[in-house]
Amino acid sequence: MTLDANSTEFASTISITPLRLICDGLQRLSAPWESILLSCEIEVEYLKDPEARIPIEHFHRVLPSAAAITGNPGVGLQVGGVVSPHAVNLIGYLLMSSSTLGEGVARQANSDIQVH
């Protein structure tokens, strides 16, 4: 789903990029990620389009659906544990390599990193 950045629909969508990370993690855990996406009304084909955006409410269903389908209420934490640092940008790496989210935000704030 590709939307014009000025459309009102754009504001209620999210880039496909974070979903790719989640799917990679689910796949590493041998979870049925394709079935999970379909249960959230997300077509697997969207993952192939780097410009794709999906409705935010569908994205928010992914981890609860993964927990329900796998029978593992901690699957979201496990997905986070298997995401490789190289899969995220520099700010993501700062957050992942910090002891707490607060420490990561402080590290980013104290650095000269600018996001455009």
N, CA, C and O atoms as CSV, one atom per row, in Angstrom:
chain,resi,resn,atom,element,x,y,z
A,1,MET,N,N,0.861,-1.159,0.000
A,1,MET,CA,C,0.000,0.000,0.000
A,1,MET,C,C,0.909,1.223,0.000
A,1,MET,O,O,1.612,1.468,0.981
A,2,THR,N,N,0.907,1.988,-1.076
A,2,THR,CA,C,1.696,3.199,-1.178
A,2,THR,C,C,0.755,4.386,-1.156
A,2,THR,O,O,-0.181,4.468,-1.951
A,3,LEU,N,N,1.015,5.317,-0.227
A,3,LEU,CA,C,0.147,6.470,-0.052
A,3,LEU,C,C,0.923,7.757,-0.244
A,3,LEU,O,O,2.132,7.799,-0.017
A,4,ASP,N,N,0.237,8.800,-0.660
A,4,ASP,CA,C,0.809,10.129,-0.764
A,4,ASP,C,C,1.031,10.659,0.653
A,4,ASP,O,O,0.129,10.593,1.488
A,5,ALA,N,N,2.231,11.184,0.928
A,5,ALA,CA,C,2.570,11.676,2.267
A,5,ALA,C,C,1.665,12.806,2.729
A,5,ALA,O,O,1.593,13.076,3.928
A,6,ASN,N,N,0.978,13.466,1.822
A,6,ASN,CA,C,0.081,14.555,2.193
A,6,ASN,C,C,-1.355,14.098,2.429
A,6,ASN,O,O,-2.201,14.905,2.813
A,7,SER,N,N,-1.638,12.831,2.207
A,7,SER,CA,C,-3.016,12.350,2.362
A,7,SER,C,C,-3.348,12.140,3.837
A,7,SER,O,O,-2.457,11.917,4.656
A,8,THR,N,N,-4.608,12.212,4.159
A,8,THR,CA,C,-5.035,11.969,5.539
A,8,THR,C,C,-4.857,10.502,5.908
A,8,THR,O,O,-4.673,10.180,7.082
A,9,GLU,N,N,-4.910,9.614,4.926
A,9,GLU,CA,C,-4.704,8.191,5.187
A,9,GLU,C,C,-3.269,7.906,5.615
A,9,GLU,O,O,-3.029,6.966,6.373
A,10,PHE,N,N,-2.313,8.700,5.143
A,10,PHE,CA,C,-0.899,8.503,5.455
A,10,PHE,C,C,-0.667,8.584,6.961
A,10,PHE,O,O,0.131,7.822,7.506
A,11,ALA,N,N,-1.352,9.492,7.629
A,11,ALA,CA,C,-1.153,9.717,9.054
A,11,ALA,C,C,-1.542,8.513,9.895
A,11,ALA,O,O,-1.027,8.349,11.001
A,12,SER,N,N,-2.425,7.681,9.407
A,12,SER,CA,C,-2.862,6.516,10.175
A,12,SER,C,C,-2.203,5.225,9.688
A,12,SER,O,O,-2.748,4.134,9.861
A,13,THR,N,N,-1.025,5.362,9.078
A,13,THR,CA,C,-0.283,4.204,8.584
A,13,THR,C,C,1.119,4.202,9.162
A,13,THR,O,O,1.559,5.175,9.774
A,14,ILE,N,N,1.809,3.098,8.958
A,14,ILE,CA,C,3.193,2.958,9.402
A,14,ILE,C,C,4.000,2.314,8.274
A,14,ILE,O,O,3.482,1.506,7.502
A,15,SER,N,N,5.255,2.683,8.199
A,15,SER,CA,C,6.155,2.081,7.218
A,15,SER,C,C,6.237,0.578,7.447
A,15,SER,O,O,6.066,0.098,8.568
A,16,ILE,N,N,6.494,-0.141,6.399
A,16,ILE,CA,C,6.613,-1.597,6.470
A,16,ILE,C,C,7.909,-2.017,7.181
A,16,ILE,O,O,8.024,-3.168,7.603
A,17,THR,N,N,8.869,-1.124,7.318
A,17,THR,CA,C,10.192,-1.446,7.865
A,17,THR,C,C,10.146,-2.110,9.241
A,17,THR,O,O,10.771,-3.156,9.412
A,18,PRO,N,N,9.434,-1.555,10.235
A,18,PRO,CA,C,9.434,-2.254,11.528
A,18,PRO,C,C,8.750,-3.619,11.467
A,18,PRO,O,O,9.095,-4.522,12.229
A,19,LEU,N,N,7.789,-3.769,10.573
A,19,LEU,CA,C,7.141,-5.070,10.422
A,19,LEU,C,C,8.129,-6.093,9.872
A,19,LEU,O,O,8.094,-7.263,10.252
A,20,ARG,N,N,9.000,-5.654,8.985
A,20,ARG,CA,C,10.022,-6.575,8.468
A,20,ARG,C,C,10.902,-7.108,9.592
A,20,ARG,O,O,11.236,-8.292,9.612
A,21,LEU,N,N,11.278,-6.235,10.529
A,21,LEU,CA,C,12.096,-6.669,11.673
A,21,LEU,C,C,11.349,-7.701,12.510
A,21,LEU,O,O,11.916,-8.713,12.922
A,22,ILE,N,N,10.069,-7.431,12.754
A,22,ILE,CA,C,9.262,-8.368,13.543
A,22,ILE,C,C,9.147,-9.704,12.818
A,22,ILE,O,O,9.284,-10.759,13.436
A,23,CYS,N,N,8.898,-9.666,11.517
A,23,CYS,CA,C,8.778,-10.910,10.741
A,23,CYS,C,C,10.084,-11.684,10.748
A,23,CYS,O,O,10.079,-12.912,10.834
A,24,ASP,N,N,11.202,-10.979,10.658
A,24,ASP,CA,C,12.505,-11.636,10.718
A,24,ASP,C,C,12.666,-12.332,12.067
A,24,ASP,O,O,13.127,-13.472,12.135
A,25,GLY,N,N,12.287,-11.642,13.130
A,25,GLY,CA,C,12.374,-12.245,14.456
A,25,GLY,C,C,11.460,-13.448,14.603
A,25,GLY,O,O,11.862,-14.476,15.148
A,26,LEU,N,N,10.233,-13.322,14.119
A,26,LEU,CA,C,9.295,-14.451,14.180
A,26,LEU,C,C,9.826,-15.642,13.398
A,26,LEU,O,O,9.703,-16.789,13.828
A,27,GLN,N,N,10.416,-15.356,12.246
A,27,GLN,CA,C,10.967,-16.434,11.423
A,27,GLN,C,C,12.131,-17.117,12.152
A,27,GLN,O,O,12.248,-18.342,12.112
A,28,ARG,N,N,12.984,-16.344,12.808
A,28,ARG,CA,C,14.103,-16.916,13.570
A,28,ARG,C,C,13.610,-17.800,14.711
A,28,ARG,O,O,14.287,-18.745,15.118
A,29,LEU,N,N,12.420,-17.481,15.220
A,29,LEU,CA,C,11.828,-18.277,16.304
A,29,LEU,C,C,10.982,-19.429,15.770
A,29,LEU,O,O,10.343,-20.144,16.542
A,30,SER,N,N,10.980,-19.605,14.461
A,30,SER,CA,C,10.182,-20.646,13.790
A,30,SER,C,C,8.685,-20.478,14.031
A,30,SER,O,O,7.940,-21.458,14.053
A,31,ALA,N,N,8.257,-19.253,14.209
A,31,ALA,CA,C,6.829,-18.960,14.368
A,31,ALA,C,C,6.192,-18.825,12.986
A,31,ALA,O,O,6.871,-18.429,12.039
A,32,PRO,N,N,4.930,-19.139,12.852
A,32,PRO,CA,C,4.247,-19.058,11.551
A,32,PRO,C,C,3.922,-17.609,11.174
A,32,PRO,O,O,2.763,-17.194,11.200
A,33,TRP,N,N,4.952,-16.857,10.828
A,33,TRP,CA,C,4.811,-15.410,10.618
A,33,TRP,C,C,3.840,-15.057,9.503
A,33,TRP,O,O,3.139,-14.049,9.598
A,34,GLU,N,N,3.783,-15.861,8.453
A,34,GLU,CA,C,2.845,-15.554,7.367
A,34,GLU,C,C,1.395,-15.667,7.850
A,34,GLU,O,O,0.561,-14.823,7.520
A,35,SER,N,N,1.101,-16.698,8.621
A,35,SER,CA,C,-0.247,-16.861,9.178
A,35,SER,C,C,-0.571,-15.724,10.140
A,35,SER,O,O,-1.705,-15.248,10.194
A,36,ILE,N,N,0.427,-15.295,10.893
A,36,ILE,CA,C,0.233,-14.185,11.829
A,36,ILE,C,C,-0.123,-12.917,11.061
A,36,ILE,O,O,-1.050,-12.201,11.439
A,37,LEU,N,N,0.608,-12.638,9.986
A,37,LEU,CA,C,0.307,-11.447,9.185
A,37,LEU,C,C,-1.097,-11.522,8.602
A,37,LEU,O,O,-1.849,-10.549,8.662
A,38,LEU,N,N,-1.446,-12.652,8.049
A,38,LEU,CA,C,-2.778,-12.805,7.453
A,38,LEU,C,C,-3.883,-12.613,8.490
A,38,LEU,O,O,-4.938,-12.061,8.177
A,39,SER,N,N,-3.646,-13.063,9.716
A,39,SER,CA,C,-4.649,-12.878,10.768
A,39,SER,C,C,-4.820,-11.409,11.141
A,39,SER,O,O,-5.819,-11.024,11.749
A,40,CYS,N,N,-3.834,-10.593,10.768
A,40,CYS,CA,C,-3.874,-9.146,11.051
A,40,CYS,C,C,-4.284,-8.340,9.821
A,40,CYS,O,O,-4.180,-7.113,9.813
A,41,GLU,N,N,-4.747,-9.031,8.789
A,41,GLU,CA,C,-5.142,-8.395,7.528
A,41,GLU,C,C,-3.977,-7.682,6.840
A,41,GLU,O,O,-4.145,-6.621,6.239
A,42,ILE,N,N,-2.793,-8.289,6.942
A,42,ILE,CA,C,-1.597,-7.754,6.284
A,42,ILE,C,C,-1.150,-8.782,5.246
A,42,ILE,O,O,-0.884,-9.937,5.579
A,43,GLU,N,N,-1.071,-8.357,4.003
A,43,GLU,CA,C,-0.635,-9.259,2.943
A,43,GLU,C,C,0.883,-9.387,2.948
A,43,GLU,O,O,1.598,-8.391,3.059
A,44,VAL,N,N,1.365,-10.607,2.829
A,44,VAL,CA,C,2.794,-10.886,2.837
A,44,VAL,C,C,3.513,-10.126,1.719
A,44,VAL,O,O,4.676,-9.750,1.869
A,45,GLU,N,N,2.828,-9.905,0.615
A,45,GLU,CA,C,3.404,-9.203,-0.531
A,45,GLU,C,C,3.881,-7.794,-0.173
A,45,GLU,O,O,4.808,-7.281,-0.800
A,46,TYR,N,N,3.261,-7.166,0.827
A,46,TYR,CA,C,3.657,-5.808,1.223
A,46,TYR,C,C,5.114,-5.751,1.669
A,46,TYR,O,O,5.762,-4.713,1.533
A,47,LEU,N,N,5.634,-6.852,2.199
A,47,LEU,CA,C,7.013,-6.873,2.681
A,47,LEU,C,C,8.026,-6.671,1.561
A,47,LEU,O,O,9.163,-6.275,1.818
A,48,LYS,N,N,7.627,-6.936,0.333
A,48,LYS,CA,C,8.522,-6.800,-0.815
A,48,LYS,C,C,8.663,-5.366,-1.297
A,48,LYS,O,O,9.591,-5.053,-2.044
A,49,ASP,N,N,7.754,-4.489,-0.879
A,49,ASP,CA,C,7.750,-3.099,-1.340
A,49,ASP,C,C,8.346,-2.196,-0.261
A,49,ASP,O,O,7.713,-1.983,0.774
A,50,PRO,N,N,9.560,-1.657,-0.483
A,50,PRO,CA,C,10.205,-0.827,0.541
A,50,PRO,C,C,9.449,0.469,0.858
A,50,PRO,O,O,9.688,1.092,1.893
A,51,GLU,N,N,8.552,0.866,-0.022
A,51,GLU,CA,C,7.769,2.092,0.199
A,51,GLU,C,C,6.389,1.803,0.797
A,51,GLU,O,O,5.609,2.722,1.046
A,52,ALA,N,N,6.100,0.538,1.021
A,52,ALA,CA,C,4.765,0.162,1.497
A,52,ALA,C,C,4.482,0.716,2.885
A,52,ALA,O,O,5.379,0.881,3.712
A,53,ARG,N,N,3.220,0.995,3.106
A,53,ARG,CA,C,2.719,1.430,4.408
A,53,ARG,C,C,1.480,0.602,4.694
A,53,ARG,O,O,0.730,0.248,3.785
A,54,ILE,N,N,1.277,0.302,5.950
A,54,ILE,CA,C,0.103,-0.464,6.352
A,54,ILE,C,C,-0.657,0.316,7.417
A,54,ILE,O,O,-0.075,1.161,8.098
A,55,PRO,N,N,-1.946,0.042,7.567
A,55,PRO,CA,C,-2.701,0.722,8.617
A,55,PRO,C,C,-2.098,0.425,9.995
A,55,PRO,O,O,-1.786,-0.723,10.313
A,56,ILE,N,N,-1.944,1.449,10.784
A,56,ILE,CA,C,-1.323,1.308,12.102
A,56,ILE,C,C,-2.079,0.310,12.980
A,56,ILE,O,O,-1.474,-0.425,13.760
A,57,GLU,N,N,-3.414,0.291,12.844
A,57,GLU,CA,C,-4.176,-0.644,13.683
A,57,GLU,C,C,-3.881,-2.089,13.314
A,57,GLU,O,O,-3.954,-2.966,14.175
A,58,HIS,N,N,-3.548,-2.361,12.057
A,58,HIS,CA,C,-3.168,-3.720,11.658
A,58,HIS,C,C,-1.800,-4.069,12.245
A,58,HIS,O,O,-1.583,-5.185,12.716
A,59,PHE,N,N,-0.887,-3.107,12.213
A,59,PHE,CA,C,0.444,-3.315,12.787
A,59,PHE,C,C,0.332,-3.629,14.281
A,59,PHE,O,O,1.023,-4.514,14.786
A,60,HIS,N,N,-0.531,-2.911,14.976
A,60,HIS,CA,C,-0.684,-3.112,16.421
A,60,HIS,C,C,-1.247,-4.486,16.781
A,60,HIS,O,O,-1.177,-4.901,17.938
A,61,ARG,N,N,-1.791,-5.174,15.822
A,61,ARG,CA,C,-2.348,-6.516,16.064
A,61,ARG,C,C,-1.292,-7.620,15.968
A,61,ARG,O,O,-1.526,-8.735,16.433
A,62,VAL,N,N,-0.147,-7.328,15.378
A,62,VAL,CA,C,0.822,-8.382,15.047
A,62,VAL,C,C,1.312,-9.144,16.274
A,62,VAL,O,O,1.197,-10.369,16.309
A,63,LEU,N,N,1.847,-8.468,17.269
A,63,LEU,CA,C,2.395,-9.199,18.411
A,63,LEU,C,C,1.315,-9.872,19.256
A,63,LEU,O,O,1.525,-11.002,19.697
A,64,PRO,N,N,0.160,-9.229,19.504
A,64,PRO,CA,C,-0.898,-9.980,20.201
A,64,PRO,C,C,-1.342,-11.221,19.413
A,64,PRO,O,O,-1.614,-12.268,19.999
A,65,SER,N,N,-1.413,-11.094,18.086
A,65,SER,CA,C,-1.772,-12.257,17.261
A,65,SER,C,C,-0.688,-13.322,17.327
A,65,SER,O,O,-0.984,-14.516,17.387
A,66,ALA,N,N,0.567,-12.888,17.317
A,66,ALA,CA,C,1.669,-13.843,17.420
A,66,ALA,C,C,1.595,-14.601,18.742
A,66,ALA,O,O,1.826,-15.810,18.783
A,67,ALA,N,N,1.273,-13.893,19.817
A,67,ALA,CA,C,1.149,-14.545,21.125
A,67,ALA,C,C,0.002,-15.551,21.114
A,67,ALA,O,O,0.139,-16.659,21.633
A,68,ALA,N,N,-1.119,-15.168,20.529
A,68,ALA,CA,C,-2.280,-16.065,20.477
A,68,ALA,C,C,-2.012,-17.285,19.605
A,68,ALA,O,O,-2.331,-18.411,19.988
A,69,ILE,N,N,-1.429,-17.061,18.439
A,69,ILE,CA,C,-1.212,-18.161,17.495
A,69,ILE,C,C,-0.133,-19.122,17.987
A,69,ILE,O,O,-0.259,-20.335,17.822
A,70,THR,N,N,0.925,-18.584,18.587
A,70,THR,CA,C,2.014,-19.449,19.066
A,70,THR,C,C,1.731,-20.028,20.440
A,70,THR,O,O,2.359,-21.005,20.848
A,71,GLY,N,N,0.770,-19.417,21.166
A,71,GLY,CA,C,0.520,-19.851,22.536
A,71,GLY,C,C,1.602,-19.385,23.486
A,71,GLY,O,O,1.717,-19.892,24.602
A,72,ASN,N,N,2.398,-18.421,23.049
A,72,ASN,CA,C,3.525,-17.918,23.838
A,72,ASN,C,C,3.302,-16.442,24.145
A,72,ASN,O,O,3.507,-15.601,23.270
A,73,PRO,N,N,2.889,-16.105,25.366
A,73,PRO,CA,C,2.626,-14.701,25.685
A,73,PRO,C,C,3.880,-13.830,25.674
A,73,PRO,O,O,3.768,-12.605,25.625
A,74,GLY,N,N,5.051,-14.421,25.718
A,74,GLY,CA,C,6.303,-13.662,25.711
A,74,GLY,C,C,6.973,-13.588,24.351
A,74,GLY,O,O,8.141,-13.211,24.260
A,75,VAL,N,N,6.259,-13.940,23.297
A,75,VAL,CA,C,6.874,-13.980,21.969
A,75,VAL,C,C,7.402,-12.612,21.540
A,75,VAL,O,O,8.417,-12.538,20.848
A,76,GLY,N,N,6.737,-11.536,21.936
A,76,GLY,CA,C,7.208,-10.196,21.579
A,76,GLY,C,C,8.583,-9.910,22.159
A,76,GLY,O,O,9.443,-9.347,21.481
A,77,LEU,N,N,8.791,-10.296,23.409
A,77,LEU,CA,C,10.108,-10.122,24.031
A,77,LEU,C,C,11.154,-10.985,23.332
A,77,LEU,O,O,12.291,-10.557,23.134
A,78,GLN,N,N,10.765,-12.190,22.963
A,78,GLN,CA,C,11.698,-13.073,22.269
A,78,GLN,C,C,12.059,-12.527,20.896
A,78,GLN,O,O,13.206,-12.638,20.465
A,79,VAL,N,N,11.093,-11.944,20.212
A,79,VAL,CA,C,11.376,-11.321,18.911
A,79,VAL,C,C,12.397,-10.209,19.105
A,79,VAL,O,O,13.366,-10.116,18.352
A,80,GLY,N,N,12.187,-9.368,20.106
A,80,GLY,CA,C,13.137,-8.295,20.389
A,80,GLY,C,C,14.524,-8.811,20.707
A,80,GLY,O,O,15.520,-8.155,20.404
A,81,GLY,N,N,14.593,-9.972,21.312
A,81,GLY,CA,C,15.880,-10.556,21.668
A,81,GLY,C,C,16.659,-11.125,20.501
A,81,GLY,O,O,17.875,-11.293,20.593
A,82,VAL,N,N,15.979,-11.426,19.402
A,82,VAL,CA,C,16.686,-12.022,18.259
A,82,VAL,C,C,16.909,-11.043,17.110
A,82,VAL,O,O,17.516,-11.406,16.103
A,83,VAL,N,N,16.423,-9.799,17.248
A,83,VAL,CA,C,16.654,-8.804,16.198
A,83,VAL,C,C,18.119,-8.388,16.264
A,83,VAL,O,O,18.613,-8.014,17.328
A,84,SER,N,N,18.809,-8.453,15.140
A,84,SER,CA,C,20.222,-8.099,15.110
A,84,SER,C,C,20.419,-6.591,15.112
A,84,SER,O,O,19.646,-5.863,14.489
A,85,PRO,N,N,21.449,-6.115,15.809
A,85,PRO,CA,C,21.715,-4.679,15.826
A,85,PRO,C,C,21.924,-4.086,14.432
A,85,PRO,O,O,21.601,-2.920,14.209
A,86,HIS,N,N,22.458,-4.867,13.490
A,86,HIS,CA,C,22.689,-4.326,12.142
A,86,HIS,C,C,21.379,-4.044,11.406
A,86,HIS,O,O,21.375,-3.357,10.384
A,87,ALA,N,N,20.272,-4.571,11.922
A,87,ALA,CA,C,18.987,-4.403,11.245
A,87,ALA,C,C,18.327,-3.068,11.552
A,87,ALA,O,O,17.329,-2.709,10.927
A,88,VAL,N,N,18.875,-2.337,12.503
A,88,VAL,CA,C,18.292,-1.049,12.878
A,88,VAL,C,C,19.272,0.068,12.567
A,88,VAL,O,O,20.460,-0.182,12.363
A,89,ASN,N,N,18.783,1.294,12.530
A,89,ASN,CA,C,19.663,2.424,12.251
A,89,ASN,C,C,20.504,2.756,13.479
A,89,ASN,O,O,20.420,2.062,14.493
A,90,LEU,N,N,21.298,3.792,13.398
A,90,LEU,CA,C,22.209,4.139,14.479
A,90,LEU,C,C,21.471,4.457,15.773
A,90,LEU,O,O,21.912,4.068,16.855
A,91,ILE,N,N,20.365,5.154,15.668
A,91,ILE,CA,C,19.596,5.475,16.877
A,91,ILE,C,C,19.042,4.196,17.488
A,91,ILE,O,O,19.059,4.030,18.708
A,92,GLY,N,N,18.555,3.302,16.655
A,92,GLY,CA,C,18.083,2.014,17.152
A,92,GLY,C,C,19.187,1.246,17.848
A,92,GLY,O,O,18.958,0.605,18.874
A,93,TYR,N,N,20.385,1.310,17.290
A,93,TYR,CA,C,21.521,0.629,17.911
A,93,TYR,C,C,21.835,1.235,19.276
A,93,TYR,O,O,22.107,0.506,20.230
A,94,LEU,N,N,21.797,2.569,19.375
A,94,LEU,CA,C,22.024,3.216,20.672
A,94,LEU,C,C,21.001,2.738,21.698
A,94,LEU,O,O,21.349,2.471,22.848
A,95,LEU,N,N,19.748,2.633,21.283
A,95,LEU,CA,C,18.702,2.169,22.194
A,95,LEU,C,C,18.916,0.711,22.583
A,95,LEU,O,O,18.782,0.349,23.752
A,96,MET,N,N,19.249,-0.126,21.597
A,96,MET,CA,C,19.423,-1.552,21.867
A,96,MET,C,C,20.640,-1.840,22.739
A,96,MET,O,O,20.645,-2.815,23.491
A,97,SER,N,N,21.667,-1.007,22.647
A,97,SER,CA,C,22.887,-1.267,23.390
A,97,SER,C,C,22.898,-0.590,24.753
A,97,SER,O,O,23.906,-0.643,25.458
A,98,SER,N,N,21.808,0.036,25.132
A,98,SER,CA,C,21.699,0.692,26.431
A,98,SER,C,C,21.000,-0.226,27.429
A,98,SER,O,O,20.210,-1.093,27.056
A,99,SER,N,N,21.310,-0.015,28.700
A,99,SER,CA,C,20.702,-0.841,29.751
A,99,SER,C,C,19.210,-0.600,29.879
A,99,SER,O,O,18.446,-1.519,30.174
A,100,THR,N,N,18.796,0.648,29.653
A,100,THR,CA,C,17.376,0.996,29.753
A,100,THR,C,C,17.009,1.908,28.592
A,100,THR,O,O,17.882,2.479,27.939
A,101,LEU,N,N,15.725,2.039,28.343
A,101,LEU,CA,C,15.262,2.944,27.300
A,101,LEU,C,C,15.674,4.374,27.633
A,101,LEU,O,O,16.098,5.120,26.751
A,102,GLY,N,N,15.552,4.755,28.893
A,102,GLY,CA,C,15.936,6.103,29.321
A,102,GLY,C,C,17.404,6.391,29.047
A,102,GLY,O,O,17.757,7.484,28.606
A,103,GLU,N,N,18.252,5.415,29.308
A,103,GLU,CA,C,19.684,5.578,29.030
A,103,GLU,C,C,19.914,5.739,27.530
A,103,GLU,O,O,20.724,6.563,27.107
A,104,GLY,N,N,19.210,4.960,26.741
A,104,GLY,CA,C,19.357,5.051,25.290
A,104,GLY,C,C,18.933,6.406,24.760
A,104,GLY,O,O,19.605,6.981,23.903
A,105,VAL,N,N,17.817,6.918,25.267
A,105,VAL,CA,C,17.347,8.239,24.841
A,105,VAL,C,C,18.349,9.308,25.259
A,105,VAL,O,O,18.634,10.229,24.494
A,106,ALA,N,N,18.881,9.189,26.468
A,106,ALA,CA,C,19.883,10.159,26.937
A,106,ALA,C,C,21.140,10.098,26.070
A,106,ALA,O,O,21.720,11.136,25.749
A,107,ARG,N,N,21.565,8.895,25.689
A,107,ARG,CA,C,22.744,8.757,24.829
A,107,ARG,C,C,22.502,9.412,23.481
A,107,ARG,O,O,23.381,10.086,22.943
A,108,GLN,N,N,21.307,9.214,22.935
A,108,GLN,CA,C,20.985,9.828,21.652
A,108,GLN,C,C,20.944,11.335,21.788
A,108,GLN,O,O,21.447,12.051,20.922
A,109,ALA,N,N,20.348,11.828,22.870
A,109,ALA,CA,C,20.228,13.267,23.076
A,109,ALA,C,C,21.593,13.917,23.247
A,109,ALA,O,O,21.783,15.068,22.856
A,110,ASN,N,N,22.540,13.196,23.825
A,110,ASN,CA,C,23.880,13.731,24.062
A,110,ASN,C,C,24.811,13.585,22.858
A,110,ASN,O,O,25.934,14.088,22.872
A,111,SER,N,N,24.349,12.908,21.836
A,111,SER,CA,C,25.194,12.713,20.658
A,111,SER,C,C,24.885,13.794,19.622
A,111,SER,O,O,23.954,14.582,19.789
A,112,ASP,N,N,25.645,13.818,18.599
A,112,ASP,CA,C,25.451,14.794,17.534
A,112,ASP,C,C,24.631,14.217,16.383
A,112,ASP,O,O,24.670,14.744,15.272
A,113,ILE,N,N,23.887,13.139,16.640
A,113,ILE,CA,C,23.107,12.494,15.590
A,113,ILE,C,C,21.898,13.329,15.264
A,113,ILE,O,O,21.140,13.728,16.149
A,114,GLN,N,N,21.724,13.588,13.994
A,114,GLN,CA,C,20.544,14.309,13.515
A,114,GLN,C,C,19.803,13.409,12.552
A,114,GLN,O,O,20.407,12.785,11.680
A,115,VAL,N,N,18.517,13.345,12.708
A,115,VAL,CA,C,17.690,12.521,11.833
A,115,VAL,C,C,16.955,13.437,10.888
A,115,VAL,O,O,16.325,14.404,11.315
A,116,HIS,N,N,17.030,13.143,9.622
A,116,HIS,CA,C,16.340,13.956,8.606
A,116,HIS,C,C,15.262,13.149,7.962
A,116,HIS,O,O,14.561,13.647,7.080
